[in-house]
Amino acid sequence: MDQFFKPKNVAVIGASSRKGKIGYEILKNVIKSGVKAYPINPKRKKILGIQCYKSVEEIPEKIDLAVVAIDANKCIDAIERCGRKGIKNVVIISGGFKEAGNVALEKKLVEKAKKYGVRIIGPNCIGVFNGENGFNTFFQRNMQLPPYGGVAILTQSGTFGIALLEKFANEGIGVSKFVSYGNKADVNEIDLIEYLEKDESTKIIAMYVEEIGRKFFERNFKKPVVILKTGRGKLGQKAAALHTGAMATNYEIFKGVCRQKNVIFAEDFEEFFGIIKIIAMQGLPKGNKISIITNGAGPSVLACDFMEEARNIQMDNDVVDLTGSATACDYLNAIDESKADIILLTFVFQDAPLAETLDELYDGLRKRKKFYVAIALGGKFIEKQKKRLAELRIPTFEEPRVAINSLNKIVEYTMRK
Amino acid sequence: MDQFFKPKNVAVIGASSRKGKIGYEILKNVIKSGVKAYPINPKRKKILGIQCYKSVEEIPEKIDLAVVAIDANKCIDAIERCGRKGIKNVVIISGGFKEAGNVALEKKLVEKAKKYGVRIIGPNCIGVFNGENGFNTFFQRNMQLPPYGGVAILTQSGTFGIALLEKFANEGIGVSKFVSYGNKADVNEIDLIEYLEKDESTKIIAMYVEEIGRKFFERNFKKPVVILKTGRGKLGQKAAALHTGAMATNYEIFKGVCRQKNVIFAEDFEEFFGIIKIIAMQGLPKGNKISIITNGAGPSVLACDFMEEARNIQMDNDVVDLTGSATACDYLNAIDESKADIILLTFVFQDAPLAETLDELYDGLRKRKKFYVAIALGGKFIEKQKKRLAELRIPTFEEPRVAINSLNKIVEYTMRK
């Protein structure tokens, strides 16, 4: 599996000389990540200044990984050649397999790979990203990549995967390894979770799945696992089948199994990101008592409404409403007085008394080691403050519902650990 | 009521010379909005270069509006003086009344005002903003104010009110009038809705309420009204009582009355903003059939899951998955082929084939007049595209759940109109 993440020599089968084409962008990103790239395109002599080959078999050097971006019906041949060349790891970006109704084609692909001992990630995916060395097989552009850190991402959606990477980059949350595995014709979530459980750098595992086997749950999960599963009803199941060839499963059963194994499942993407964000930035809370401190109580009232159903967290006291005249000092005093396990700070940064004393606020927060989550809503000025809070590893939410529900699930996980 | 929004001469009672103090910031904003400001502070001769008075009674000119930011127990005296001066409109920013348990004090305040025929907005609020002339009574800073337009905002939370204004500013959504009315000791939601129904510039009314009287619903609402109500259970009701002195009401009854009168109620702040945003930018759809067109299907699968419960909208067909190799041309063709009433476009802008053809995309969208809603997730590059879509009046969502649920409620409203 390591060769998927730390290859030295990478062949890009279907490399293109045309900017904007998937085969061009993958080659560009592979080159950019510092490995030795070998474009494979029978019609070109050079692409992006690098010598092109007609086939992998013509390459003199040993190749660690091949990334394939050619028509589905040409992939079996490509695997054959990779096999003969001795390439053991292949990422197939191309779609047009089981998700498009070509079940037999996908089966043959896997059989061909097995014949040579080749492992396939995909098909119909965007491949891998290694947070440690920056290696990736993406065809995306204008993307912000996150730093190196403890969150591993496994996803059957390139889109959600990219969204997570960019949002992590924005908040300084680090990623260990990322795998978009599409139709999971060969390498699947079970192979990947086993790999990640042994991967020292991985501390939390985030998964977006459309199909997940029961076998996945036949283990004890030492690291927190957070899953966003789709295909919950007929409409979603149909869409999932058309997307990754996913088989329909009962969502209630899935949730039940998650509960049994203390795997966290998320209601929607925001909650998925919210839970991961809190654990990555603050870790796990030591208890379930929550204190809400604010200079503008509207969002706190809404938070209390959602706390009604959040059975795992409890208000430590009434909402501490410092009112609009609150300064940093008022916040810090309230924090010092609180005995709660979780401090939920709602900030109206636009209120002048607070705006006037921001440096004091951040300094004070830095000195007080507690479990913090923040809520703040607004425009550019708020975005700046969110960044300053992120530097203190404090996650900020806009929607009180998401903050409360994310905390509720994290506390439930922690209490059952 | 007009004097609250178009005053020429405004007294600021409790004006302060210290930056960061509420009385300073209000005076600053009032001056900035272009009206003639009269700071009232017995201890100062001048503030911000303007002559200070000991009391409103010393001002030679006629005063249209007074904004009060002094201790609660000094407000009755201030009202007395305003009454004697002939000021008919007063905004009381100060808290410390019914919400703090001082019910009798608030009653006396209102009695004193009635004696002189003075109307009070507040207490315990952030006052007003007029989108047309920019006049406002805010003590906030670093705020982005929206342009002039058709959305009126009535709110019992300054925080949520500010958040809406900034988010509107970000998306170019215009505001007619904004009133934060706090404890609604005098002017309440009934006075305000009657005023707004006659206000030509107001096309949609957005309300955040902690308490709302049954009398509010004794009318036929010609313009769409969207309400976010809190205080739904014991925890929230307690928080609401401490915030604005709100009385507990049964949330199920509230929802039932909304349904009867075709008033839209929102589940949370995001849905609240989502519904208003869609109506403000796209208007009302002509039917309930929805088409999902995407170059990255993950979010569409999740959207389909939420459509299961969204009884008012229906998929026109399967998700149109153009895959990651889609260009602008593919999107435009799919849009041309669709007969749906609502086109939900999910964009993975980071995918190079699309990134390469963005100008063509936006140009094509501009030429095709349909009912559009977009979903896009990511970082800085995505934010830029969201702005370009906003220029085309296309609202963008990050969370598929919010997009689907907002559309569901809008279609229900439209079908029952």
Interface residues (C-beta under 8 A of the other chain):
Chain A: K19 G20 K21 I22 Y24 E25 G95 I126 F139 Q140 R141 N142 M143 Q144 T155 Q156 S157 G158 T159 F160 G161 I162 A163 E166 K167 A169 N170 Y208 E210 L228 T230 G231 R232 G233 K234 L235 G236 K238 A239 A240 L242 H243 E267 D268 F269 E270 G296 A297 G298 P299 S300 V301 L302 C304 D305 F306 M307 E308 M315 D318 V319 D321 T323 G324 S325 T327 T346 V348 F349 Q350 D351 A352 P353 A355 E356 T357 L377 G378 G379 K380 F381 I382 E398 E399 P400 R401
Chain B: K19 G20 K21 I22 Y24 E25 G95 I126 F139 Q140 R141 N142 M143 Q144 T155 Q156 S157 G158 T159 F160 G161 I162 A163 E166 K167 A169 N170 Y208 E210 L228 T230 G231 R232 G233 K234 L235 G236 K238 A239 A240 L242 H243 E267 D268 F269 E270 G296 A297 G298 P299 S300 V301 L302 C304 D305 F306 M307 E308 M315 D318 V319 D321 T323 G324 S325 T327 T346 V348 F349 Q350 D351 A352 P353 A355 E356 T357 L377 G378 G379 K380 F381 I382 E398 E399 P400 R401
